[in-house]
Amino acid sequence: MDRSENMRAIRGRDTQPEIAVRRLVYGLGFRYRLYQTGLPGKPDLVFPSRKKVIFVHGCFWHCHGCKKGLIPNTNKEFWLPKLRKNTLRDTQNLHDLAELGWSPLIIWQCELKEAALLRRKIELFLGRRPRRKRI
């Protein structure tokens, strides 16, 4: 499979990292909305009552400093501007969300390896767990 076929197969929604984060958040008892288009950057998970959002970022596409975030050695004149544009857009979206009164959390793809740390990070960000309703 050549690189263009590989890149074409990458989805923008419902990725494995997103689904893993959704399951974790749901298991913690929090409910959320998906991809609320009225917000800057179309966050992956939206918690309207808390005015908080979560972005699940792929390390490559958003230039994380980990091993998965490395820029390819081939065709750098294509990849450098593209990835730089992504990071500038991310920064602008975070700024715009803050101006609207929303708090964002970025979860990186590589953070999924440490489930206990990720769980704690999400709990700290979202605050107290919601009470379960008794029937």
N, C-alpha and C positions, 0 to 999 in steps of 0.2 A: 504494500500500500504506500503510495507516495504521500508527501507531506500535505498537499492540497486536499486529497481525499480524507486524510486524517483530520485536518482542521474543519472540513465541511461537516464531519460527523459529530462535532462537539456542539452540545446543546446549550442554550442560554438559560433554560428553566428546568426545574425538576431534576437537577443533577444529583448524583449519589451523595456528595457532601451536603447539599441542601436537605435532602430527604433524611439523612442521618441526624442533622441538627433539628429538623422538625420533630422527629421521633423522640429525641432527647427532651426538647422543650415540652412537648405534649405529655411525656411521661412524668415531668416535673409538676404537671397540673396547670400549666399555662395554656391559654387559648390565644389564637392569633389570626390575622388575615394575611393573605398572600398577595404579593406584588401590587400594592396599592398604587395605581398609576398617577394619582394626584400629588404624590410626594416626589421630591427630587431623587433621582437615581433608582426609582422603583425598588424599594427595599424588598428583600426576600421574605422577611417576616415582619409584620406590623402589629403593635400592641396599642390600639387607639386610646384606651382608657389610661394607659400609663405614659402616652406620648413617647414611646420608645420604639426603635426599629433595629433589626439585625440584618446585616449584610453577610452573606457567606461568599467569600472571595476565593477564587482559584489562585494559587500562588503564582502560576505562570502569567496569567492574564492581568494581574494587578501588581506585578513586580514585587512580590514579597522577597525578603532577603534570605530565604531558605534554599535548600538544594533544588526544590521543584521550581523555584522562581528564576532560574538562570535563563539568560537570553541565548537563543541558538547561535552557534558560530557561523552558520550559513545565512546568507541574505540579511545581514545586519542592517543594511540601508532600508530595508522594509520594516523589520521588527522594531528597531529603536524608536522611530517616530510613532508607530502604532501603539506600542506599550507606554511611551511617554504621554501620549494623548489620553490613554486610559487612566493613568495616575493623576493627571491634571483634572480630568472629569470627576474622579473620585473625590479629590480634595474640594472641588467646587460644590459637589453634592453634599458633602459633610458640612461645609460652611452654610449652605442654603438651609439644610435641615435645622442647624443650630439657630439660625435666624428665625425660623418658624416655631421654635420652642421644642423641637424634638431632640431626643438623645439617641445617638447611634452607637451600635457595637459592631465591630468587624470581627468575624470569625474566619480564620485562615484555614484553608484545606488541610494543611499539615498539622493543625491543632487537633484534628479528629483522632489522631493516634493516642492521645492522652485523655481518655474519656472522663476520668475523675477530675482532672484539672479543668476541662471544658465545662463539665457540669457545674463546678464551683464558680467559674467565671460567669456563666449564665445566671446562676442564682444571685450572685452579687449584683449583677446588672439589673435584673428584673425586680429585685427586692423580695419581700415576703411571698411565700407561696399562697395562692388563693385557697380559701377554705372550701372544703368539699361540702356540697349541699346534702343535707340529710333528707331522706324521703319519709 
